[in-house]
Amino acid sequence: MKYPILITLLVGVTLILSRSVAAQTIRFVAEDLPPYHFINEAGKPDGGLVEIARALQKVSGLDAKIEILPMARAHHELQTMNNVVMLAWLKTPSREQGYKFLGTMCKISASLIGLKENKLNLTDLEHAKQYRISTIRGYYSEEYLRSAGFSEDHDLVLVSHYASLWHLLYKGRTDLILTNTQTIQRELDALGLDSSQLEYKLTLEDFPSQLHLAANQNFPDEVARKISAALDTLKVSGRYQEIIQKWQMPH
């Protein structure tokens, strides 16, 4: 009789723990990256994907909050916390086994950008190795460039925020930057920089394009299904498309 009783107790404990995890406040986290997610003038999270996150919370009925964090901290918490969902995590082959992808939020395109005055005439990424290229540390773009043979010892310059990235380029301290082309104008407007000085030097056709909601492998399956179902509901209802169009984000 001991074993059935023990099994019953274990099942009961497991159910209690599962419900406890599922009842946690879900933390939607993201970095400062307009128009997707940023802190507005009132000091509140704002942006297209923030608005979608609020709609997801309403549709799913989950207790949730939205936080704008430095990218390094957001990445760390995505990896280590079982109640964290990243609002925009690029889906790449190297990440598919390590994370739960809950649905596509929007798409990006990536290019090497330089100043018009620098006549580089790039034909491919290999050709770009003779120049200094900058991107944001911890982004997939860093991994992408490293896998292509770029190195901090020679031609790769890494920074922590998009503001530093643009200032490096405009001050002539780097030749090219690798960035998401959809965010350029808003970033430059925020920094007071003139976009007419820029030129697309090389579009990277093989760069992954889908930004997903993502959580780590310890994130509760039941909650993951609720969030994915809520996102599907928003897309079927047309609310998702309204938000995307309002913030002029490709999808």
C-alpha positions as CSV (number, residue, x, y, z in Angstrom):
1,M,0.0,0.0,0.0
2,K,3.0,2.3,0.5
3,Y,3.7,2.7,-3.2
4,P,0.2,3.9,-4.3
5,I,0.2,6.4,-1.4
6,L,3.6,7.6,-2.4
7,I,2.7,8.0,-6.0
8,T,-0.5,9.9,-5.0
9,L,1.5,12.2,-2.9
10,L,4.1,12.8,-5.6
11,V,1.3,13.6,-8.2
12,G,-0.3,16.0,-5.7
13,V,3.0,17.8,-5.1
14,T,3.7,18.0,-8.8
15,L,0.2,19.5,-9.5
16,I,0.7,22.1,-6.7
17,L,4.1,23.1,-8.1
18,S,2.8,23.2,-11.6
19,R,-0.1,25.5,-10.6
20,S,2.3,27.6,-8.5
21,V,4.6,28.1,-11.5
22,A,1.7,28.8,-13.9
23,A,0.3,31.4,-11.4
24,Q,3.5,33.5,-11.4
25,T,3.4,36.9,-12.9
26,I,4.7,36.6,-16.4
27,R,7.4,39.2,-17.2
28,F,7.5,40.3,-20.8
29,V,11.0,41.8,-21.2
30,A,12.7,43.8,-24.0
31,E,15.4,46.2,-24.6
32,D,15.2,49.9,-25.5
33,L,14.6,49.7,-29.3
34,P,12.0,52.0,-30.8
35,P,9.6,51.6,-32.4
36,Y,9.3,48.0,-31.1
37,H,9.8,48.7,-27.4
38,F,11.1,51.7,-25.4
39,I,10.4,54.0,-22.5
40,N,8.2,56.9,-23.5
41,E,8.3,60.5,-22.2
42,A,6.0,59.5,-19.3
43,G,8.5,56.9,-18.2
44,K,6.3,54.0,-19.2
45,P,7.0,51.0,-21.6
46,D,5.7,51.8,-25.1
47,G,6.0,50.7,-28.7
48,G,4.4,48.3,-31.1
49,L,5.4,45.0,-29.5
50,V,4.6,46.5,-26.0
51,E,1.1,47.2,-27.3
52,I,0.8,43.6,-28.6
53,A,2.1,42.3,-25.2
54,R,-0.7,44.2,-23.4
55,A,-3.2,42.8,-25.8
56,L,-1.8,39.3,-25.2
57,Q,-2.2,39.8,-21.4
58,K,-5.8,40.8,-21.9
59,V,-6.8,37.9,-24.2
60,S,-4.9,35.2,-22.2
61,G,-6.1,36.4,-18.8
62,L,-2.5,35.9,-17.5
63,D,-1.1,38.2,-14.8
64,A,1.8,39.9,-16.6
65,K,4.0,43.0,-16.5
66,I,6.3,44.6,-19.2
67,E,9.8,45.7,-18.5
68,I,12.4,47.5,-20.6
69,L,15.9,46.4,-19.6
70,P,19.4,46.6,-20.9
71,M,19.9,43.9,-23.5
72,A,22.5,42.0,-21.4
73,R,20.1,41.8,-18.4
74,A,17.1,40.9,-20.6
75,H,19.1,38.1,-22.2
76,H,20.3,36.8,-18.8
77,E,16.8,36.7,-17.4
78,L,15.5,35.0,-20.5
79,Q,18.0,32.3,-19.9
80,T,17.6,31.9,-16.2
81,M,14.0,32.7,-15.2
82,N,11.1,30.5,-15.8
83,N,8.5,33.3,-15.9
84,V,10.3,35.5,-18.5
85,V,9.2,36.0,-22.1
86,M,11.4,38.0,-24.5
87,L,9.2,40.2,-26.7
88,A,11.5,40.0,-29.7
89,W,14.0,37.2,-30.0
90,L,15.5,36.5,-33.4
91,K,14.8,32.9,-34.3
92,T,18.1,31.3,-35.6
93,P,19.2,27.7,-36.1
94,S,21.6,27.9,-33.1
95,R,18.7,29.0,-30.8
96,E,16.0,26.6,-31.9
97,Q,17.0,23.9,-29.4
98,G,17.5,26.2,-26.4
99,Y,14.3,28.2,-26.4
100,K,10.6,27.9,-26.7
101,F,9.4,30.1,-29.6
102,L,5.8,31.1,-29.0
103,G,4.9,32.9,-32.2
104,T,6.1,35.4,-34.7
105,M,5.8,39.1,-33.6
106,C,7.3,40.8,-36.7
107,K,10.1,40.7,-39.3
108,I,13.3,42.5,-39.8
109,S,15.9,42.9,-42.5
110,A,19.6,43.4,-41.9
111,S,22.2,45.4,-43.9
112,L,25.6,46.8,-43.7
113,I,25.2,50.6,-43.5
114,G,27.9,53.2,-44.1
115,L,28.3,56.9,-44.8
116,K,27.7,58.0,-48.4
117,E,31.1,59.8,-48.4
118,N,32.9,56.4,-48.0
119,K,32.8,54.7,-51.4
120,L,33.2,51.1,-50.4
121,N,31.3,49.2,-53.2
122,L,30.9,45.9,-51.4
123,T,30.1,42.8,-53.4
124,D,29.8,40.3,-50.5
125,L,30.5,39.9,-46.7
126,E,34.0,38.5,-47.4
127,H,34.8,41.7,-49.2
128,A,33.8,43.7,-46.1
129,K,36.6,42.1,-44.0
130,Q,39.0,44.9,-45.0
131,Y,36.8,47.4,-43.1
132,R,35.9,47.9,-39.5
133,I,32.3,46.6,-38.8
134,S,30.4,47.4,-35.7
135,T,27.3,45.8,-34.1
136,I,25.7,45.4,-30.7
137,R,27.2,42.9,-28.3
138,G,24.9,40.0,-27.5
139,Y,22.8,40.4,-30.7
140,Y,22.7,37.5,-33.2
141,S,24.5,39.9,-35.5
142,E,27.6,39.4,-33.3
143,E,27.4,35.6,-33.7
144,Y,26.7,36.1,-37.5
145,L,29.8,38.2,-38.0
146,R,32.0,35.9,-35.8
147,S,30.9,32.8,-37.8
148,A,31.8,34.7,-41.0
149,G,35.4,35.1,-39.6
150,F,35.2,38.6,-38.1
151,S,37.1,39.2,-34.9
152,E,37.6,41.9,-32.2
153,D,41.3,41.4,-32.8
154,H,41.0,42.8,-36.3
155,D,37.8,44.1,-37.8
156,L,34.9,43.8,-35.4
157,V,33.9,46.5,-32.9
158,L,31.1,45.7,-30.4
159,V,29.0,48.2,-28.4
160,S,26.2,47.9,-25.9
161,H,23.5,50.2,-27.4
162,Y,22.3,51.6,-30.7
163,A,23.3,55.1,-29.7
164,S,26.9,54.1,-29.4
165,L,26.7,52.3,-32.7
166,W,25.5,55.3,-34.7
167,H,28.0,57.7,-33.0
168,L,30.9,55.4,-33.9
169,L,29.8,55.5,-37.6
170,Y,29.1,59.3,-37.8
171,K,32.4,60.1,-36.0
172,G,34.4,57.9,-38.4
173,R,35.5,55.4,-35.8
174,T,34.0,52.5,-37.7
175,D,33.4,52.0,-41.4
176,L,30.2,50.0,-41.4
177,I,27.5,48.9,-39.0
178,L,25.3,45.8,-39.1
179,T,21.8,46.7,-38.0
180,N,18.1,46.2,-38.5
181,T,17.0,48.5,-41.2
182,Q,13.5,49.0,-39.9
183,T,14.6,50.9,-36.8
184,I,17.1,53.3,-38.5
185,Q,15.0,56.5,-38.9
186,R,13.5,56.4,-35.4
187,E,17.0,55.8,-33.9
188,L,18.5,58.7,-35.8
189,D,15.7,61.0,-35.0
190,A,16.1,60.3,-31.3
191,L,19.9,61.0,-31.6
192,G,19.5,64.1,-33.8
193,L,21.5,62.6,-36.7
194,D,21.0,63.2,-40.4
195,S,19.9,60.0,-42.2
196,S,20.7,61.6,-45.6
197,Q,24.3,60.9,-44.9
198,L,23.8,57.2,-44.9
199,E,23.9,54.5,-47.6
200,Y,23.0,50.9,-47.7
201,K,26.3,49.1,-48.6
202,L,25.3,45.5,-48.6
203,T,21.9,43.7,-47.8
204,L,22.5,40.4,-46.0
205,E,20.0,38.1,-47.7
206,D,20.9,35.1,-45.5
207,F,20.4,36.9,-42.2
208,P,17.4,35.5,-40.2
209,S,14.3,37.7,-40.4
210,Q,11.7,36.6,-37.8
211,L,11.4,38.1,-34.4
212,H,9.5,35.8,-32.0
213,L,8.1,35.7,-28.5
214,A,10.5,33.4,-26.7
215,A,11.1,31.7,-23.4
216,N,13.6,29.3,-22.0
217,Q,13.0,25.5,-21.9
218,N,11.9,25.7,-18.2
219,F,9.0,28.0,-19.0
220,P,5.7,26.2,-18.2
221,D,4.2,24.5,-21.2
222,E,0.6,25.4,-20.2
223,V,1.4,29.1,-20.0
224,A,3.3,28.9,-23.3
225,R,0.2,27.4,-25.0
226,K,-2.0,30.2,-23.6
227,I,0.4,32.9,-24.9
228,S,0.6,31.3,-28.3
229,A,-3.1,30.8,-28.5
230,A,-3.7,34.5,-27.5
231,L,-1.3,35.6,-30.2
232,D,-3.2,33.5,-32.8
233,T,-6.5,35.1,-31.6
234,L,-5.1,38.6,-32.0
235,K,-4.0,37.8,-35.6
236,V,-7.3,36.2,-36.5
237,S,-9.3,39.1,-35.1
238,G,-7.2,41.7,-37.0
239,R,-6.1,43.4,-33.8
240,Y,-2.5,42.3,-34.4
241,Q,-2.5,43.8,-37.9
242,E,-3.9,47.1,-36.6
243,I,-1.1,47.5,-34.1
244,I,1.6,46.5,-36.6
245,Q,0.3,49.1,-39.1
246,K,-0.1,51.8,-36.4
247,W,3.6,51.4,-35.6
248,Q,4.7,50.8,-39.2
249,M,6.4,47.5,-38.5
250,P,6.8,44.9,-41.2
251,H,5.2,41.5,-40.5
